[in-house]
Amino acid sequence: MLGVIGAAQLMVVLDITIVNIALPSAQDELGFDVASRQWVITAYSLAFGSLLLLGGRLSDRVGVRRTLIIGLLGFAAASAVGGAADGFAMLIAARAGQGVFAAILAPAALSTLNITFTEPEDRARAFAVFSAIAASGAVVGLLVGGAVTEWLSWRWCLYINLALALPAAVGAFFIVRAAPRQRRAGLDWPGAVSASGGLFCLVYGLSTAESDGWTAPITVVLLTASAVLIMAFVVIETRVQAPLLPLQIVADRNRGGAYLTIAVTFCAMFAAFLFLTYFMQRDLLYSPLATGVAFLPMAAGIGLAAALANTVLMRRVGPRPIIPTGMVVAAAGMAWLGGLTVDATYIRDILGPSILLGLGMGMAFSPAVATATSGVATEDAGVASAMVNTSQQIGGTVGTAALSTIFTTVLDRYIHNHRPPTPAVAATGAIHGYTVAFHIASGLFLVGAILTGIILRSGRLINNDPIHI
């Protein structure tokens, strides 16, 4: 069961980054321009981010076993189409299809985990494994993408999903128990439309902010539309009989604090991936494969801390002491990266903070996932799980857009203040931009530590229910 769920989660997170490294090769072969390149990434994130809540509720209505199998097979089919793409339009359609089925698959995988592993020891281990995959899957994507692109072809960055999805679908068919038949309420379509529309405009607006700027008319319109639709969604959910997202799920202090933790962690983590990738490839002149390998210590730190936090610490003290501590550790790692200079080396200046950052993120993220789905009724497990993935997606998108904009602004200002704009000035300015972004991400972790320390309740989570102290 855990193997099936782990494979499903790995695919979803893997495809956020694995295609990034393959983009230059795909662009050369299919002949699309630089302006169109971002849509290979955006098509996936738009479909995935905007449909997550609907996918989570479908999991509750249709049953986790059925949606898990549908999501796995659909994701495999979309990946096969993308790998066989003979043009840009076919590739974009396939990436959007991957996002649609990921929005069905991700909540089903986590809700299956939540309702299957109910014994404290089993639950702790299962969530440690799941959290390690969820947090380090993007690192694995960079490593696998670099290796596959270098040794085979960019197409295998998509075909590789078939090796994960098809065995997992067979396993899900034989291992996952079908939900008992029961009378289910109708789907909240007004809520679904407003939530999906609001999330679509938010993700799209943040993507355009990264490329066109925060004051561009399209960015302002999309973010305004997002705010209006999300406010409409909240009003709708207070009035319908069977809401898409029962508001008590996010109003609970523990779950609210957990969703905040996940959003902050992915916001800062994606910034670390983005800027460290640029630094290692452009300044240290690493190949894509070497860059992926260089991220492995961070992934190891995430896995180690996730296991320790969920199997040992959570059972003793609960999430409140662990999550803020993890964020403070991650903040220290980010601040350490903020000391990069033009003569920095991997061993001296990147390895240590990467491990520290991984330990902090694993310590914060793993208990947050377990807390976010704790105490949720079985009929709401899918939508509560969808909120975990929504927090990841929105946090990562916000972090990428906001910190990329800050980096560009800092770089332009540095070059303007250091005339003439020689290559040496540009290189130094880029590193200055990275360090500013890392310091801001460090501050973000510190703010998250303060907020979660205030919001989360004291006490352990035993048998999937909070025990207050």
DRENVORO-342462 format. One record per residue (C-alpha): residue number from 1; residue in three letters; x, y, z. Coordinates in nm, 3 decimals. Layout:
BEGIN
NODE  nr rest       X       Y       Z
NODE NUM  ALA       X       Y       Z
...
//
This chain:
BEGIN
NODE  nr rest       X       Y       Z
NODE   1  MET   0.000   0.000   0.000
NODE   2  LEU   0.272   0.245   0.097
NODE   3  GLY   0.462   0.160  -0.223
NODE   4  VAL   0.156   0.243  -0.434
NODE   5  ILE   0.098   0.572  -0.252
NODE   6  GLY   0.468   0.662  -0.264
NODE   7  ALA   0.488   0.599  -0.639
NODE   8  ALA   0.181   0.818  -0.697
NODE   9  GLN   0.320   1.104  -0.489
NODE  10  LEU   0.665   1.075  -0.646
NODE  11  MET   0.520   1.112  -0.996
NODE  12  VAL   0.324   1.424  -0.905
NODE  13  VAL   0.622   1.600  -0.744
NODE  14  LEU   0.876   1.465  -0.993
NODE  15  ASP   0.700   1.629  -1.286
NODE  16  ILE   0.725   1.973  -1.127
NODE  17  THR   1.102   1.977  -1.190
NODE  18  ILE   1.203   1.685  -1.414
NODE  19  VAL   1.088   1.860  -1.731
NODE  20  ASN   1.275   2.183  -1.645
NODE  21  ILE   1.615   2.033  -1.726
NODE  22  ALA   1.478   1.870  -2.043
NODE  23  LEU   1.335   2.198  -2.178
NODE  24  PRO   1.636   2.312  -2.386
NODE  25  SER   1.653   1.975  -2.566
NODE  26  ALA   1.277   1.968  -2.626
NODE  27  GLN   1.290   2.324  -2.760
NODE  28  ASP   1.568   2.237  -3.004
NODE  29  GLU   1.386   1.931  -3.137
NODE  30  LEU   1.031   2.073  -3.157
NODE  31  GLY   1.136   2.423  -3.262
NODE  32  PHE   0.928   2.643  -3.031
NODE  33  ASP   1.053   2.987  -2.927
NODE  34  VAL   1.181   3.108  -2.590
NODE  35  ALA   0.858   3.300  -2.515
NODE  36  SER   0.656   2.980  -2.549
NODE  37  ARG   0.891   2.771  -2.336
NODE  38  GLN   0.737   2.871  -2.003
NODE  39  TRP   0.406   2.712  -2.107
NODE  40  VAL   0.558   2.364  -2.082
NODE  41  ILE   0.585   2.432  -1.708
NODE  42  THR   0.281   2.658  -1.668
NODE  43  ALA   0.035   2.422  -1.842
NODE  44  TYR   0.103   2.158  -1.578
NODE  45  SER   0.092   2.391  -1.279
NODE  46  LEU  -0.224   2.570  -1.398
NODE  47  ALA  -0.426   2.252  -1.441
NODE  48  PHE  -0.285   2.094  -1.127
NODE  49  GLY  -0.324   2.393  -0.898
NODE  50  SER  -0.669   2.503  -1.012
NODE  51  LEU  -0.838   2.161  -0.999
NODE  52  LEU  -0.698   2.026  -0.671
NODE  53  LEU  -0.998   2.103  -0.450
NODE  54  LEU  -1.235   1.956  -0.709
NODE  55  GLY  -1.011   1.649  -0.738
NODE  56  GLY  -1.010   1.609  -0.360
NODE  57  ARG  -1.388   1.621  -0.338
NODE  58  LEU  -1.421   1.375  -0.627
NODE  59  SER  -1.203   1.140  -0.424
NODE  60  ASP  -1.453   1.167  -0.138
NODE  61  ARG  -1.754   1.121  -0.366
NODE  62  VAL  -1.630   0.847  -0.600
NODE  63  GLY  -1.398   0.665  -0.357
NODE  64  VAL  -1.022   0.679  -0.313
NODE  65  ARG  -0.953   0.344  -0.484
NODE  66  ARG  -1.133   0.440  -0.803
NODE  67  THR  -0.987   0.791  -0.821
NODE  68  LEU  -0.639   0.658  -0.741
NODE  69  ILE  -0.655   0.416  -1.035
NODE  70  ILE  -0.810   0.676  -1.269
NODE  71  GLY  -0.543   0.928  -1.172
NODE  72  LEU  -0.257   0.682  -1.224
NODE  73  LEU  -0.379   0.556  -1.563
NODE  74  GLY  -0.469   0.905  -1.685
NODE  75  PHE  -0.131   1.043  -1.577
NODE  76  ALA   0.043   0.755  -1.758
NODE  77  ALA  -0.157   0.817  -2.077
NODE  78  ALA  -0.085   1.191  -2.074
NODE  79  SER   0.285   1.120  -2.016
NODE  80  ALA   0.293   0.881  -2.311
NODE  81  VAL   0.133   1.145  -2.535
NODE  82  GLY   0.385   1.405  -2.419
NODE  83  GLY   0.679   1.173  -2.480
NODE  84  ALA   0.555   1.107  -2.834
NODE  85  ALA   0.480   1.475  -2.907
NODE  86  ASP   0.565   1.582  -3.261
NODE  87  GLY   0.491   1.950  -3.202
NODE  88  PHE   0.454   2.221  -2.939
NODE  89  ALA   0.072   2.205  -2.919
NODE  90  MET   0.075   1.830  -2.855
NODE  91  LEU   0.334   1.870  -2.580
NODE  92  ILE   0.137   2.148  -2.408
NODE  93  ALA  -0.187   1.947  -2.427
NODE  94  ALA  -0.011   1.649  -2.271
NODE  95  ARG   0.134   1.861  -1.990
NODE  96  ALA  -0.211   2.006  -1.917
NODE  97  GLY  -0.349   1.651  -1.914
NODE  98  GLN  -0.082   1.551  -1.664
NODE  99  GLY  -0.192   1.841  -1.444
NODE 100  VAL  -0.559   1.738  -1.461
NODE 101  PHE  -0.488   1.380  -1.356
NODE 102  ALA  -0.234   1.494  -1.095
NODE 103  ALA  -0.515   1.698  -0.936
NODE 104  ILE  -0.717   1.376  -0.910
NODE 105  LEU  -0.424   1.157  -0.809
NODE 106  ALA  -0.251   1.362  -0.537
NODE 107  PRO  -0.548   1.401  -0.297
NODE 108  ALA  -0.647   1.037  -0.351
NODE 109  ALA  -0.297   0.918  -0.259
NODE 110  LEU  -0.279   1.121   0.062
NODE 111  SER  -0.635   1.042   0.171
NODE 112  THR  -0.565   0.670   0.111
NODE 113  LEU  -0.266   0.704   0.341
NODE 114  ASN  -0.472   0.891   0.600
NODE 115  ILE  -0.759   0.642   0.623
NODE 116  THR  -0.541   0.330   0.592
NODE 117  PHE  -0.267   0.390   0.847
NODE 118  THR  -0.452   0.461   1.171
NODE 119  GLU  -0.230   0.289   1.429
NODE 120  PRO   0.013   0.545   1.580
NODE 121  GLU   0.338   0.363   1.494
NODE 122  ASP   0.232   0.266   1.142
NODE 123  ARG   0.090   0.612   1.079
NODE 124  ALA   0.410   0.782   1.195
NODE 125  ARG   0.628   0.571   0.967
NODE 126  ALA   0.392   0.603   0.670
NODE 127  PHE   0.372   0.982   0.697
NODE 128  ALA   0.750   1.005   0.739
NODE 129  VAL   0.798   0.818   0.410
NODE 130  PHE   0.527   1.017   0.231
NODE 131  SER   0.661   1.352   0.355
NODE 132  ALA   1.018   1.266   0.256
NODE 133  ILE   0.899   1.180  -0.096
NODE 134  ALA   0.684   1.493  -0.120
NODE 135  ALA   0.959   1.728  -0.003
NODE 136  SER   1.255   1.568  -0.183
NODE 137  GLY   1.076   1.458  -0.500
NODE 138  ALA   1.166   1.786  -0.668
NODE 139  VAL   1.533   1.715  -0.597
NODE 140  VAL   1.492   1.366  -0.743
NODE 141  GLY   1.333   1.529  -1.048
NODE 142  LEU   1.641   1.745  -1.105
NODE 143  LEU   1.869   1.441  -1.072
NODE 144  VAL   1.662   1.207  -1.289
NODE 145  GLY   1.592   1.480  -1.546
NODE 146  GLY   1.961   1.556  -1.579
NODE 147  ALA   2.057   1.187  -1.612
NODE 148  VAL   1.782   1.094  -1.857
NODE 149  THR   1.834   1.402  -2.076
NODE 150  GLU   2.210   1.351  -2.083
NODE 151  TRP   2.208   0.974  -2.148
NODE 152  LEU   1.881   0.910  -2.338
NODE 153  SER   1.643   1.181  -2.458
NODE 154  TRP   1.420   1.452  -2.316
NODE 155  ARG   1.123   1.232  -2.411
NODE 156  TRP   1.217   0.982  -2.142
NODE 157  CYS   1.156   1.250  -1.880
NODE 158  LEU   0.789   1.186  -1.965
NODE 159  TYR   0.802   0.816  -2.051
NODE 160  ILE   0.956   0.739  -1.712
NODE 161  ASN   0.615   0.801  -1.553
NODE 162  LEU   0.480   0.487  -1.717
NODE 163  ALA   0.729   0.278  -1.519
NODE 164  LEU   0.584   0.426  -1.200
NODE 165  ALA   0.215   0.464  -1.287
NODE 166  LEU   0.129   0.127  -1.443
NODE 167  PRO   0.267  -0.099  -1.165
NODE 168  ALA   0.114   0.137  -0.907
NODE 169  ALA  -0.228   0.114  -1.078
NODE 170  VAL  -0.210  -0.267  -1.072
NODE 171  GLY  -0.109  -0.252  -0.706
NODE 172  ALA  -0.394  -0.013  -0.626
NODE 173  PHE  -0.646  -0.245  -0.794
NODE 174  PHE  -0.541  -0.545  -0.583
NODE 175  ILE  -0.431  -0.381  -0.257
NODE 176  VAL  -0.647  -0.073  -0.192
NODE 177  ARG  -0.985  -0.161  -0.047
NODE 178  ALA  -1.289  -0.026  -0.228
NODE 179  ALA  -1.497   0.216  -0.020
NODE 180  PRO  -1.834   0.079   0.097
NODE 181  ARG  -2.129   0.204  -0.100
NODE 182  GLN  -2.316   0.485   0.071
NODE 183  ARG  -2.551   0.764  -0.017
NODE 184  ARG  -2.350   1.067  -0.117
NODE 185  ALA  -2.459   1.430  -0.148
NODE 186  GLY  -2.435   1.607  -0.482
NODE 187  LEU  -2.123   1.794  -0.581
NODE 188  ASP  -2.105   2.165  -0.497
NODE 189  TRP  -2.072   2.295  -0.854
NODE 190  PRO  -2.089   2.671  -0.772
NODE 191  GLY  -1.812   2.615  -0.518
NODE 192  ALA  -1.615   2.404  -0.765
NODE 193  VAL  -1.636   2.668  -1.038
NODE 194  SER  -1.544   2.959  -0.809
NODE 195  ALA  -1.261   2.768  -0.637
NODE 196  SER  -1.112   2.634  -0.960
NODE 197  GLY  -1.147   2.973  -1.130
NODE 198  GLY  -0.994   3.156  -0.835
NODE 199  LEU  -0.699   2.918  -0.810
NODE 200  PHE  -0.650   2.926  -1.189
NODE 201  CYS  -0.634   3.307  -1.188
NODE 202  LEU  -0.401   3.303  -0.888
NODE 203  VAL  -0.152   3.055  -1.038
NODE 204  TYR  -0.169   3.219  -1.381
NODE 205  GLY  -0.139   3.566  -1.229
NODE 206  LEU   0.169   3.469  -1.030
NODE 207  SER   0.323   3.313  -1.342
NODE 208  THR   0.270   3.634  -1.539
NODE 209  ALA   0.409   3.836  -1.248
NODE 210  GLU   0.731   3.640  -1.283
NODE 211  SER   0.757   3.704  -1.658
NODE 212  ASP   0.582   4.042  -1.706
NODE 213  GLY   0.607   4.208  -1.364
NODE 214  TRP   0.364   4.271  -1.078
NODE 215  THR   0.223   4.591  -1.228
NODE 216  ALA   0.151   4.448  -1.576
NODE 217  PRO  -0.222   4.486  -1.661
NODE 218  ILE  -0.274   4.112  -1.711
NODE 219  THR  -0.114   4.038  -1.373
NODE 220  VAL  -0.333   4.292  -1.194
NODE 221  VAL  -0.650   4.168  -1.366
NODE 222  LEU  -0.578   3.802  -1.292
NODE 223  LEU  -0.488   3.857  -0.926
NODE 224  THR  -0.795   4.080  -0.876
NODE 225  ALA  -1.018   3.818  -1.039
NODE 226  SER  -0.861   3.555  -0.815
NODE 227  ALA  -0.939   3.755  -0.500
NODE 228  VAL  -1.301   3.810  -0.610
NODE 229  LEU  -1.357   3.443  -0.699
NODE 230  ILE  -1.199   3.313  -0.378
NODE 231  MET  -1.411   3.551  -0.167
NODE 232  ALA  -1.718   3.431  -0.360
NODE 233  PHE  -1.610   3.074  -0.288
NODE 234  VAL  -1.596   3.142   0.087
NODE 235  VAL  -1.947   3.293   0.079
NODE 236  ILE  -2.080   2.998  -0.122
NODE 237  GLU  -1.928   2.745   0.118
NODE 238  THR  -2.112   2.901   0.414
NODE 239  ARG  -2.449   2.860   0.240
NODE 240  VAL  -2.453   2.527   0.056
NODE 241  GLN  -2.563   2.202   0.218
NODE 242  ALA  -2.266   1.991   0.097
NODE 243  PRO  -1.972   2.234   0.053
NODE 244  LEU  -1.673   2.155  -0.166
NODE 245  LEU  -1.448   2.257   0.126
NODE 246  PRO  -1.615   2.251   0.469
NODE 247  LEU  -1.470   2.563   0.629
NODE 248  GLN  -1.418   2.392   0.965
NODE 249  ILE  -1.135   2.196   0.801
NODE 250  VAL  -0.921   2.508   0.750
NODE 251  ALA  -1.060   2.692   1.055
NODE 252  ASP  -0.914   2.431   1.291
NODE 253  ARG  -0.599   2.578   1.448
NODE 254  ASN  -0.384   2.270   1.397
NODE 255  ARG  -0.483   2.220   1.035
NODE 256  GLY  -0.463   2.593   0.958
NODE 257  GLY  -0.113   2.607   1.105
NODE 258  ALA  -0.015   2.294   0.912
NODE 259  TYR  -0.135   2.437   0.579
NODE 260  LEU   0.056   2.758   0.653
NODE 261  THR   0.370   2.554   0.726
NODE 262  ILE   0.344   2.364   0.398
NODE 263  ALA   0.291   2.683   0.196
NODE 264  VAL   0.588   2.862   0.360
NODE 265  THR   0.815   2.558   0.325
NODE 266  PHE   0.749   2.515  -0.046
NODE 267  CYS   0.765   2.890  -0.106
NODE 268  ALA   1.120   2.902   0.031
NODE 269  MET   1.224   2.557  -0.095
NODE 270  PHE   1.147   2.635  -0.459
NODE 271  ALA   1.355   2.951  -0.425
NODE 272  ALA   1.648   2.743  -0.299
NODE 273  PHE   1.615   2.499  -0.590
NODE 274  LEU   1.585   2.776  -0.848
NODE 275  PHE   1.876   2.996  -0.739
NODE 276  LEU   2.110   2.716  -0.636
NODE 277  THR   2.052   2.552  -0.975
NODE 278  TYR   2.145   2.875  -1.152
NODE 279  PHE   2.448   2.927  -0.929
NODE 280  MET   2.583   2.575  -0.975
NODE 281  GLN   2.530   2.567  -1.351
NODE 282  ARG   2.635   2.923  -1.438
NODE 283  ASP   2.898   3.000  -1.174
NODE 284  LEU   3.034   2.660  -1.078
NODE 285  LEU   2.979   2.533  -1.437
NODE 286  TYR   2.814   2.208  -1.325
NODE 287  SER   2.633   1.989  -1.578
NODE 288  PRO   2.259   1.920  -1.524
NODE 289  LEU   2.343   1.575  -1.388
NODE 290  ALA   2.612   1.709  -1.152
NODE 291  THR   2.365   1.972  -1.032
NODE 292  GLY   2.110   1.704  -0.949
NODE 293  VAL   2.373   1.503  -0.760
NODE 294  ALA   2.472   1.816  -0.566
NODE 295  PHE   2.116   1.839  -0.428
NODE 296  LEU   2.124   1.485  -0.285
NODE 297  PRO   2.259   1.589   0.060
NODE 298  MET   1.960   1.822   0.095
NODE 299  ALA   1.725   1.537   0.003
NODE 300  ALA   1.901   1.311   0.255
NODE 301  GLY   1.855   1.577   0.524
NODE 302  ILE   1.484   1.601   0.443
NODE 303  GLY   1.440   1.223   0.464
NODE 304  LEU   1.634   1.190   0.791
NODE 305  ALA   1.451   1.476   0.962
NODE 306  ALA   1.111   1.357   0.836
NODE 307  ALA   1.170   1.010   0.980
NODE 308  LEU   1.293   1.146   1.314
NODE 309  ALA   1.014   1.403   1.346
NODE 310  ASN   0.724   1.168   1.268
NODE 311  THR   0.839   0.843   1.427
NODE 312  VAL   0.996   0.983   1.745
NODE 313  LEU   0.925   1.349   1.820
NODE 314  MET   0.558   1.376   1.716
NODE 315  ARG   0.460   1.090   1.942
NODE 316  ARG   0.624   1.258   2.240
NODE 317  VAL   0.553   1.631   2.209
NODE 318  GLY   0.315   1.687   1.915
NODE 319  PRO   0.357   1.933   1.627
NODE 320  ARG   0.379   2.265   1.810
NODE 321  PRO   0.741   2.244   1.933
NODE 322  ILE   0.869   2.062   1.623
NODE 323  ILE   0.736   2.269   1.333
NODE 324  PRO   0.863   2.613   1.450
NODE 325  THR   1.198   2.457   1.545
NODE 326  GLY   1.228   2.309   1.196
NODE 327  MET   1.154   2.648   1.043
NODE 328  VAL   1.422   2.814   1.255
NODE 329  VAL   1.676   2.550   1.145
NODE 330  ALA   1.575   2.603   0.781
NODE 331  ALA   1.605   2.980   0.829
NODE 332  ALA   1.962   2.930   0.953
NODE 333  GLY   2.043   2.724   0.643
NODE 334  MET   1.899   2.992   0.415
NODE 335  ALA   2.091   3.267   0.597
NODE 336  TRP   2.410   3.064   0.556
NODE 337  LEU   2.347   3.043   0.181
NODE 338  GLY   2.307   3.421   0.189
NODE 339  GLY   2.685   3.442   0.237
NODE 340  LEU   2.769   3.313  -0.114
NODE 341  THR   3.042   3.505  -0.298
NODE 342  VAL   3.198   3.491  -0.645
NODE 343  ASP   3.473   3.258  -0.520
NODE 344  ALA   3.236   3.022  -0.336
NODE 345  THR   3.283   2.645  -0.367
NODE 346  TYR   3.035   2.362  -0.324
NODE 347  ILE   3.212   2.187  -0.036
NODE 348  ARG   3.288   2.504   0.159
NODE 349  ASP   2.979   2.717   0.096
NODE 350  ILE   2.687   2.502  -0.027
NODE 351  LEU   2.711   2.152   0.122
NODE 352  GLY   2.672   2.256   0.488
NODE 353  PRO   2.377   2.494   0.444
NODE 354  SER   2.207   2.247   0.205
NODE 355  ILE   2.212   1.976   0.471
NODE 356  LEU   2.093   2.221   0.738
NODE 357  LEU   1.817   2.344   0.509
NODE 358  GLY   1.708   1.986   0.436
NODE 359  LEU   1.696   1.899   0.805
NODE 360  GLY   1.486   2.206   0.883
NODE 361  MET   1.242   2.150   0.598
NODE 362  GLY   1.198   1.782   0.683
NODE 363  MET   1.139   1.866   1.049
NODE 364  ALA   0.874   2.124   0.958
NODE 365  PHE   0.706   1.964   0.658
NODE 366  SER   0.660   1.604   0.774
NODE 367  PRO   0.470   1.683   1.099
NODE 368  ALA   0.268   1.942   0.907
NODE 369  VAL   0.137   1.682   0.659
NODE 370  ALA   0.038   1.446   0.941
NODE 371  THR  -0.128   1.731   1.133
NODE 372  ALA  -0.312   1.865   0.827
NODE 373  THR  -0.502   1.538   0.784
NODE 374  SER  -0.543   1.445   1.151
NODE 375  GLY  -0.891   1.421   1.297
NODE 376  VAL  -1.065   1.465   0.960
NODE 377  ALA  -1.382   1.263   0.899
NODE 378  THR  -1.343   0.988   0.639
NODE 379  GLU  -1.591   1.159   0.404
NODE 380  ASP  -1.374   1.475   0.406
NODE 381  ALA  -1.032   1.304   0.381
NODE 382  GLY  -0.996   1.380   0.010
NODE 383  VAL  -1.059   1.752   0.030
NODE 384  ALA  -0.840   1.788   0.341
NODE 385  SER  -0.564   1.611   0.149
NODE 386  ALA  -0.626   1.836  -0.149
NODE 387  MET  -0.560   2.137   0.074
NODE 388  VAL  -0.214   1.995   0.149
NODE 389  ASN  -0.134   1.982  -0.222
NODE 390  THR  -0.296   2.322  -0.283
NODE 391  SER  -0.072   2.471  -0.013
NODE 392  GLN   0.232   2.315  -0.180
NODE 393  GLN   0.137   2.435  -0.526
NODE 394  ILE   0.042   2.789  -0.427
NODE 395  GLY   0.341   2.824  -0.194
NODE 396  GLY   0.583   2.708  -0.464
NODE 397  THR   0.427   2.935  -0.727
NODE 398  VAL   0.428   3.239  -0.496
NODE 399  GLY   0.788   3.174  -0.396
NODE 400  THR   0.909   3.134  -0.753
NODE 401  ALA   0.726   3.444  -0.879
NODE 402  ALA   0.801   3.675  -0.587
NODE 403  LEU   1.165   3.583  -0.533
NODE 404  SER   1.238   3.578  -0.908
NODE 405  THR   1.100   3.931  -0.932
NODE 406  ILE   1.311   4.040  -0.634
NODE 407  PHE   1.619   3.879  -0.788
NODE 408  THR   1.565   4.056  -1.122
NODE 409  THR   1.510   4.392  -0.949
NODE 410  VAL   1.823   4.356  -0.735
NODE 411  LEU   2.032   4.247  -1.035
NODE 412  ASP   1.916   4.539  -1.251
NODE 413  ARG   1.984   4.786  -0.971
NODE 414  TYR   2.331   4.640  -0.909
NODE 415  ILE   2.428   4.663  -1.277
NODE 416  HIS   2.290   5.018  -1.298
NODE 417  ASN   2.502   5.124  -0.999
NODE 418  HIS   2.822   4.956  -1.124
NODE 419  ARG   2.916   5.099  -1.462
NODE 420  PRO   3.023   4.981  -1.712
NODE 421  PRO   2.813   4.661  -1.720
NODE 422  THR   3.097   4.415  -1.782
NODE 423  PRO   3.052   4.034  -1.759
NODE 424  ALA   3.227   4.042  -1.420
NODE 425  VAL   2.978   4.300  -1.293
NODE 426  ALA   2.686   4.089  -1.423
NODE 427  ALA   2.823   3.776  -1.252
NODE 428  THR   2.875   3.957  -0.922
NODE 429  GLY   2.532   4.117  -0.951
NODE 430  ALA   2.368   3.779  -1.006
NODE 431  ILE   2.528   3.637  -0.693
NODE 432  HIS   2.420   3.949  -0.501
NODE 433  GLY   2.065   3.883  -0.625
NODE 434  TYR   2.082   3.520  -0.507
NODE 435  THR   2.199   3.620  -0.161
NODE 436  VAL   1.923   3.880  -0.121
NODE 437  ALA   1.665   3.616  -0.220
NODE 438  PHE   1.814   3.367   0.027
NODE 439  HIS   1.801   3.623   0.312
NODE 440  ILE   1.437   3.703   0.231
NODE 441  ALA   1.355   3.330   0.228
NODE 442  SER   1.529   3.301   0.566
NODE 443  GLY   1.310   3.580   0.701
NODE 444  LEU   1.004   3.405   0.559
NODE 445  PHE   1.094   3.092   0.756
NODE 446  LEU   1.135   3.299   1.074
NODE 447  VAL   0.794   3.463   1.027
NODE 448  GLY   0.646   3.117   0.967
NODE 449  ALA   0.808   2.991   1.288
NODE 450  ILE   0.649   3.273   1.488
NODE 451  LEU   0.304   3.229   1.333
NODE 452  THR   0.293   2.852   1.367
NODE 453  GLY   0.417   2.878   1.725
NODE 454  ILE   0.114   3.098   1.795
NODE 455  ILE  -0.145   2.911   1.586
NODE 456  LEU  -0.071   2.544   1.660
NODE 457  ARG  -0.219   2.387   1.973
NODE 458  SER  -0.001   2.214   2.230
NODE 459  GLY  -0.039   1.840   2.262
NODE 460  ARG   0.025   1.511   2.089
NODE 461  LEU  -0.176   1.358   1.805
NODE 462  ILE  -0.278   1.009   1.916
NODE 463  ASN  -0.490   0.771   1.709
NODE 464  ASN  -0.541   1.042   1.451
NODE 465  ASP  -0.706   1.276   1.703
NODE 466  PRO  -0.556   1.571   1.892
NODE 467  ILE  -0.488   1.522   2.263
NODE 468  HIS  -0.467   1.867   2.424
NODE 469  ILE  -0.231   1.958   2.707
//
